[in-house]
Amino acid sequence: MIRFLINSEIDYNKWDNCIERSYNGNLYAWSWYLDLVCEGWDAIIAGDYEQVMPVTAGKKYGIKYLYQPPFTQQLGIFSTTPESGYSNNDFLEILTHHYRFAEINLNRYNRINNNNFKINFRKNYELDLIKPYEQLQGNYSENTRRNIKKAVKEGINISENSDHRSIIKIFRQEKGREIKKMGERHYKILEKLIYRSLYKNIATVSGAFTHENRLCAGVFIIRSHHRLVLIFSANNSIARNTGAMHLLIDSIIKKYAGQALTLDFEGSEIEGLARFYAGFGSAETRYPALQYNNLPFFVKLIIEAMKRTGLK
């Protein structure tokens, strides 16, 4: 049996047990994570939580829609076995019954064969850390090696216990000014994610400092499902001129090299960032972004206006 449940009907213990045991489980699907990024999320459940799908909905101008929550790259359908009873299309059919508009990301293991949905594939970059550090370093690009050497020469130091508020401040002063859809609500969610994951002892907040002890770059990483997920990063002009971020990522690779972990850069469609991630020898993977719009024409115009200001 497959059914749609509102948030209050979800058994969180069974949900998290499914996410833990799923062959394609990931960080973003934990109940505590979903609570922070999409308060009141709902779900589609198959059987006794053998298959689950989080439903992240919003409402604006009286229109209910599905959206991808912030700091949540991939969701979709999660299964305890690859050959579970219900197909991905079964889950999506239930979605269309409840919502007439959606722009959501599924996970890389979800395969969709349905012409009713528009599917685009987005890039992610992942680095398997199982090899010794020397072998991993041998796959760095020449530009990456050069920047690491430059950072060392400039006296850049790395600290694993950095102040996340200072890192967020750098982002807001730099890249954050260019991202119009990044508002106060998003920064509050980010802070809650940092506090909660630090409390759970699954997070690292690392910073790069100049020889004058000035913070110039930082990253926030959460460990889950044998992955180190780079949730957030920031750097300023000093970091860009000294190669500080290259040294910071290298320090993470060096620390976890030889372990059964994957460094998940969270990918980017931005050419410069994609080149930066690939420079560490990471491999490109892809995950599906799903869209459908079954709204009347005049409502579609409203949705387009909403998208320009951010759906959520």
C-alpha positions in Angstrom: 0.0 0.0 0.0 1.2 3.5 -0.9 -0.2 6.6 0.8 0.2 10.3 1.3 0.8 11.4 4.9 0.7 14.9 6.4 3.5 15.7 8.8 1.7 14.8 12.0 0.9 11.3 10.6 4.6 10.4 9.9 6.3 8.0 12.2 9.7 9.7 12.6 11.4 6.6 14.0 10.3 4.4 11.1 11.2 7.2 8.7 14.8 7.6 10.0 15.2 3.9 10.1 14.3 3.7 6.4 16.7 6.6 5.5 19.5 4.9 7.5 19.0 1.5 5.7 18.2 2.9 2.2 20.7 2.0 -0.4 20.3 5.6 -1.7 19.8 7.3 1.7 21.4 10.7 2.2 21.9 13.5 4.7 19.1 15.7 3.4 16.4 13.1 4.0 16.9 12.7 7.8 13.8 13.9 9.6 15.7 16.4 11.7 17.2 18.0 8.6 13.9 18.2 6.8 12.3 19.8 9.9 14.9 22.6 9.7 14.8 23.3 6.0 11.0 22.8 5.4 8.9 23.0 8.5 5.8 20.8 8.2 7.1 18.7 5.3 4.8 15.8 4.3 5.5 12.4 2.9 4.6 9.5 0.6 5.1 6.1 2.2 5.0 2.7 0.7 4.4 -0.4 2.8 5.8 -0.2 6.4 8.3 2.6 5.4 10.2 0.3 2.9 10.0 3.2 0.5 9.6 6.9 1.3 9.5 10.3 -0.4 9.6 13.6 1.4 7.1 16.2 0.1 8.4 19.7 0.5 5.5 22.1 -0.2 5.0 25.8 0.0 2.0 28.1 -0.6 2.0 31.6 -2.0 -0.9 33.8 -3.2 -3.1 30.8 -2.4 -1.2 28.5 -4.8 0.3 25.3 -3.4 3.4 24.0 -5.0 6.5 21.8 -4.5 9.9 23.4 -4.2 13.5 22.4 -3.4 14.3 23.5 0.1 17.5 25.5 0.7 20.7 23.6 1.5 19.1 20.5 0.2 20.6 19.3 -3.1 18.9 15.9 -3.6 15.7 14.4 -2.2 13.3 12.2 -4.1 12.4 8.5 -3.5 14.4 6.4 -1.0 14.2 2.6 -0.8 15.6 0.0 1.5 16.2 -2.3 -1.5 16.9 -1.4 -5.2 14.0 -3.5 -6.4 11.2 -2.3 -4.1 7.5 -2.9 -4.8 6.5 0.5 -6.1 8.0 2.3 -9.1 9.2 5.9 -9.0 6.3 6.8 -11.3 3.8 5.5 -8.7 5.2 8.1 -6.2 5.1 10.9 -8.8 1.6 10.1 -9.8 0.5 10.7 -6.2 2.4 14.0 -6.2 0.4 15.2 -9.3 -2.9 14.4 -7.5 -2.0 16.8 -4.6 0.1 19.5 -6.4 -0.2 20.9 -9.9 3.1 22.6 -9.9 6.6 21.3 -8.9 10.3 22.1 -9.3 12.2 19.6 -7.2 15.4 17.6 -7.3 15.4 13.8 -7.1 18.5 11.8 -6.1 21.0 10.4 -8.5 19.6 6.8 -8.1 16.0 7.8 -9.2 15.2 6.9 -12.8 12.1 8.5 -14.3 10.6 7.4 -17.6 7.5 9.5 -17.9 6.8 12.1 -20.6 4.5 14.1 -18.3 7.6 15.5 -16.5 10.4 17.6 -17.7 13.7 16.3 -16.5 17.0 18.1 -16.5 20.2 16.6 -15.1 22.4 18.7 -12.8 26.0 18.3 -12.0 27.6 17.2 -8.8 31.3 16.5 -8.0 32.4 13.6 -5.7 35.8 12.4 -4.6 36.3 8.9 -3.3 38.7 9.2 -0.3 39.5 5.5 0.1 43.0 5.8 -1.5 46.0 7.0 0.4 46.6 10.8 0.4 49.6 10.6 -1.9 47.5 8.9 -4.6 44.7 11.4 -4.2 47.1 14.3 -4.3 48.6 12.8 -7.5 45.2 13.4 -9.2 45.1 17.1 -8.5 45.3 19.5 -11.4 48.5 21.5 -11.9 46.6 24.7 -11.0 45.3 23.1 -7.7 48.9 22.1 -6.7 50.2 25.5 -7.6 47.6 27.3 -5.4 48.2 24.9 -2.5 51.9 25.7 -2.6 51.1 29.4 -2.9 48.9 29.2 0.2 51.6 27.5 2.2 54.2 30.1 1.1 51.8 32.9 2.1 51.5 31.5 5.6 47.9 30.4 5.5 46.9 28.3 8.5 43.9 25.9 8.8 41.7 25.6 11.9 39.0 22.9 12.3 37.2 24.8 15.1 36.3 28.1 13.5 33.5 30.5 14.2 30.7 29.8 11.8 29.3 33.3 12.2 32.5 34.9 10.9 32.4 32.6 7.9 28.8 33.5 7.2 29.7 37.2 7.5 32.4 36.8 4.8 29.9 35.1 2.5 27.3 37.9 3.1 29.9 40.6 2.3 31.1 38.8 -0.8 29.1 36.3 -2.8 25.9 36.9 -0.8 25.5 40.3 -2.3 25.1 38.8 -5.7 22.5 36.2 -4.8 19.2 38.0 -4.5 17.3 34.9 -3.5 19.4 34.4 -0.4 17.5 36.2 2.3 17.5 36.4 6.1 15.3 33.2 6.3 18.0 31.2 4.5 20.8 32.4 6.8 18.7 31.5 9.9 18.2 28.0 8.5 21.9 27.7 7.8 22.7 28.7 11.4 20.2 26.1 12.7 21.7 23.4 10.6 25.2 24.3 11.9 24.1 24.3 15.6 22.1 21.0 15.2 24.8 19.1 13.4 27.5 20.3 15.8 25.3 19.2 18.6 25.0 15.8 16.9 28.8 15.7 16.5 28.6 15.2 12.8 29.8 18.6 11.6 33.1 20.3 10.9 33.5 24.1 10.6 37.0 24.8 9.3 38.6 28.1 8.5 41.7 29.4 6.7 43.6 32.2 8.4 46.3 34.5 7.2 49.7 34.7 8.9 48.1 37.7 10.7 45.4 35.4 12.0 42.6 36.9 9.9 39.9 34.6 8.7 39.7 34.6 4.9 37.9 31.4 4.0 35.7 28.7 5.6 33.7 25.6 5.0 30.8 23.8 6.8 30.7 20.1 6.3 28.3 17.4 7.6 29.2 13.7 7.8 26.4 11.2 6.9 25.9 8.0 5.0 29.7 7.6 4.5 29.9 11.0 2.9 31.4 14.4 3.8 28.9 16.9 2.4 30.2 20.4 1.7 27.0 22.3 2.7 28.4 25.9 2.7 31.6 27.7 1.9 32.9 31.3 1.8 36.0 33.2 0.9 37.2 36.7 0.3 39.7 38.4 -2.0 42.6 37.5 0.3 41.7 33.9 0.0 41.3 34.1 -3.8 44.7 35.8 -4.1 46.5 33.4 -1.8 45.0 30.0 -2.7 43.6 29.6 0.8 40.5 27.7 -0.2 42.6 25.2 -2.1 44.7 24.6 1.0 41.5 24.3 3.1 40.0 21.6 0.9 43.4 19.8 0.7 43.6 19.7 4.5 40.2 17.9 4.6 41.2 15.4 2.0 44.5 14.8 3.8 42.6 14.2 7.1 40.1 11.7 5.8 42.3 10.0 3.1 42.3 6.2 3.3 38.8 6.0 4.8 35.6 4.6 3.2 34.2 8.1 2.7 33.2 10.3 -0.3 33.8 14.0 -0.3 30.6 15.5 -1.8 31.3 19.0 -3.2 27.6 19.4 -3.9 28.4 20.3 -7.5 27.8 23.5 -9.4 26.6 24.6 -12.8 28.9 27.6 -12.5 31.9 26.9 -14.6 34.5 28.4 -12.3 33.3 26.4 -9.3 33.0 23.2 -11.3 36.6 23.6 -12.4 37.7 24.2 -8.8 36.0 21.0 -7.6 37.3 19.0 -10.6 40.8 20.2 -9.8 41.0 17.9 -6.8 40.4 14.9 -9.0 36.7 14.6 -8.3 34.4 12.8 -10.6 31.3 14.4 -12.2 27.9 12.8 -11.4 24.4 13.8 -12.3 21.1 13.9 -10.6 17.6 14.6 -12.0 15.7 17.9 -11.5 12.0 17.4 -12.2 9.5 19.9 -13.3 5.8 19.9 -14.1 3.2 22.6 -14.4 -0.5 21.6 -14.7 -1.8 25.0 -13.7 -4.2 27.2 -15.8 -2.4 29.7 -18.0 -3.1 32.8 -15.9 -1.8 31.0 -12.8 1.4 30.0 -14.7 2.1 33.7 -15.1 1.8 34.2 -11.4 4.2 31.3 -10.8 6.7 32.8 -13.1 6.5 36.1 -11.1 7.0 34.1 -7.9 10.0 32.4 -9.2 11.7 35.7 -10.0 11.4 36.6 -6.3 12.0 33.1 -4.9 9.4 30.4 -4.4 10.2 30.0 -0.8 
